[in-house]
Amino acid sequence: MSSPVVPAFPGTAPWNAGVFGGPGSTVGSDIIYPALRLIRVIRPGHGPQSEILTEALACLNALLDAWNTERLTIPCVLGRTFQVVSGQQSYTIGPTGQWLLEERPQRIEGASLIRNQSGGSPIEIPLKILILDEWQAIPVKAIQSPAPQSLYYDPSLNLGNGTVYVYPVPTEANDIVLHLWNQLKQFESLSDQFVLPQGYLKALQYSLAVELAPRYENSVLSPLVIDTAVKSKAQIKSMNVVPLPLRCDEALVARRGGFDWRTGR
């Protein structure tokens, strides 16, 4: 009498378009399903148990959360406009802040004040972004001026928001433009549809596979998957590098006024 056949992929079920949303359209079908296939947790045309899907979605969101702390995995920096109020120095910024955003900013890359808006020729004045030591070194923070010259951002969570301090305290109401990291959004369900910049889909599939593999005893993580995860993430980082202008410190040149490396003068 022959022994019963043991399934090669226990706990799997036929593809369920109602769960994954159909090929090529959702988080489940485009990111999680390929990641699980890469580590051989499921076979072609089949889906995993619901607990595995739940864990994979949570792992994907944790991965995105970690990428949001890396400047070179941030797709771009966007300018967002807010208003400073006369006599007010601090402003909460985030999902429930005075300056509303979907997410608390991870970091402010740059800022500028917009003046003379009613005159027809607005003037954009760059603001200096202070670090903590510079902010603490200001002895009298309540000094007032029509136009702030700098700001300090405290990312500490305050009911889910950060806090922006402007200095000096404005005596006029003007717009302020903050250049913020455009963070990667997290997913609420397997059926969420999404739009990603070029290169991110492959990087997420392979990186998620590497993250998931240690969680399952029957997974197989090949060196090729690890290598592809590293290289695909490096590719998106290379796209997001911002070149810095090349200059020579005036203290290093023979005459005052600077040195132009392009002309040799």
N, C-alpha and C positions, 0 to 999 in steps of 0.2 A: 504493500500500500504506500503510495507516494505521499510525501509531506506536503502540507499546504504551502502555497507560494507566499513568501513574505514580501510585501511591497518595498521597492527600493526607496521610495519617498513617503514614509509614513506621515500621516496627518495632513496630507494634501488633498485638495478637491479640484474638480474641473474649474476652468476659468470662469469667473463670475463677473460679467460686465457690469452688473449692478453695484458691485463692490469697487472694482477698479475703474469704472467709468468708460471702459472701451479703450482699445489701443491708441496711443498717440494723443491723449487729451488731458490726462489728469496726473496728479502727484502719484497716485497708486500705480498707474500703468507706465508712466514715463520715468519715474525715479525709483520707487520702492521695489516694484516688480523686477526691473533689471538688476538692481543691487542684490536682491535675494537669489536671482539666477546666477550671478557672478560667483557667489559662494556656495552654489549648488544645494541650497536649502529647499528649493522647489524645482520641479521639472518643467519643460516647455508645455505651455497650455494649461498649467495647473496653478492653483493659488494656495497660500499657506493658511494655517488656522488663524482665527480672528485675533487671538492673543499676540501672535507674531506680527500681524499687521499693526496692532495698537502700539507694540513696542518699537517697531520700525519707524512709525510716524513720530513718536516721541524722540527717538534717536536722531532722526532727520532734523527736527526742530532744534535739538541740542547742538547739532553740527552747525546749523545756520547761525545760532546764537554765538558760537565760538568764532565763526568767520566774521561776524559783525564787530569783533574786537581787533581785527587785522586791517590796517589801512589798505593793503594791496588786494584784499578780496572785496573791498567796497567798490561797487560798479562805478560810482561817480560822486561828485560833490555838487549839491544843488543849493541855489540861493533862495532863501525864504524871507519874506518881508513881514516885519512886525512894527509896532509903534511904541516909542518911549513917551511917557507921560510927564508933564511938568511936575517937578518936585518928587518924583519917585525914582529910587535908585535900583531896587531889586525887582526881578520879574521871574516867576516860575514858568518853566517851559516843559511841555510834555502833554500826555493824554488828558490831564485835568488842570493844566496850568493856565496862567493868564495869557501866555502865548501858546496857542493850541497846536499840537503836533500828534501824529499817530503814535510816535515813539519818543521817549526821552532821548535827546541827542547824545551820542556816544562822545562826540568831540566837536568843537567849533573850529573850523580851519581858518576862517577869516571873517571879517565884519566891516561894515561901512555905514556911515550916517548919511541920509539923504536930506539936504536942506534946500531952501528956496523953491519948494515944490509949487507954490502958488504963483511964483514969478515967471513960470514958463520955461525956465532954464535950470532944472534941478542940478545941484552940485553933490557929487558923491565923494565923501571924505573918508578915507580908510581909517579904521580904528585899530589900535594896538591890542592884541590879545595878551593879557597878563598871565603869568604863571603865579602860583600861590605865593612864592617869596616876594614877588613884585607887589602883589595885592596887599600882603601883610605889611610891606614897607611904607605904605601910604599912611602917614600919621593922622591926618584929618580927612576922613572919607566923605564928610558931609559938605565939602566945598561945592558951590554951585557955579554953573556956567550955562550959557545958551546951548552949547553943543558939547556932548561928551567927547573925550579924546581916546578912551580906552575902555575895555571891559574885561571882567573876570568871570569865568564859567565854573561853577561848582556842580559837578555831575552827581553829587551825593543824592540818593533817593529821598524825595520829599513827597510822600503820597504818590510815588511813581513819576515824579517830575524832577528836573534839574533846576538850578537857579542861576540867572544871569545878573551880574552887578555891573552897572555903568558908572564911569567916573570921568569928570565931575558929575554931580547930580544935575540933570537937565532942567532948565527953566523954560524950555520950549517943547512943544509936542512935534516930533519928527518921526519919519520912518527910519527903521534900521534894518539892514540886510545882513542876515547871518548865512554863512556858507557852511552847510552841514553835510555830514556823511549820509548818503542815500542808502540806508540799511536794507539788507535782504529781509524780506517779509517771511514770517513763519506761516505754516499751514494749519488749518483747523480740522481738515478731514481729508481722507484719501481721494475724495471726488473733487477737491479744489483744483480749478484750472489756474494756469500761471503763464507768465511771460518772463523769460530769463535772457540776459545778454548772451551774445555768442560765447561758446566755450563752457558756460556754467553747467549745462545739462550733463555733459560727460563727466566733468569734475565731481559733481554731486553724486552721480551714479556710482562711480568707483570709490570715492571717499566714504560714502555711506556703506558700501560693501565691506570696506576695511573696518569701519566702526562696528558693524553688526556681527562680523565673523566670530569674535571671541564669545559671543553670547550663546552659541549653539554648538553642541557637541558634534553633530553630524555635518558641520560646515567644512568647506574646503577652500582655503584662501591661498591662491597661487601667488608666487613672486611677481608674475606678470600683472596681476590685478593691483598689487601694492605699487609696483613701478609706474603703472598707468595713472593711479591715483595721485602720485607725487608729481608726475610730469604734467598732467592735465591741470592741476592746481597751479603749478608754476607758470603755465601758459596764460591763465587768466591774470595772475599777478603781473606778468610782463606787459599785458595790455593796460593795466591800471597804474603803471609807473608814471609819475609826473616829473618830467625833466626840469631840473633847476637851472636858472641862468648862471652861466659861468662868469666869474669876476675875480679880480685880483685885489687883495687887501691893500689899501693905500699905504699902510705902514711898510709894505714890502717893495714899493717902487721908489725910484730915485727922486721923482718930482711930485708935487701935489697935483690933485685933479684926477688921479686914477690912471689906469693903463688899459687900453683897448687891445685885447689879445688878437682881434681880427685884423687890425691894421699895424700892430707893433708899435703904436705911439701912445 
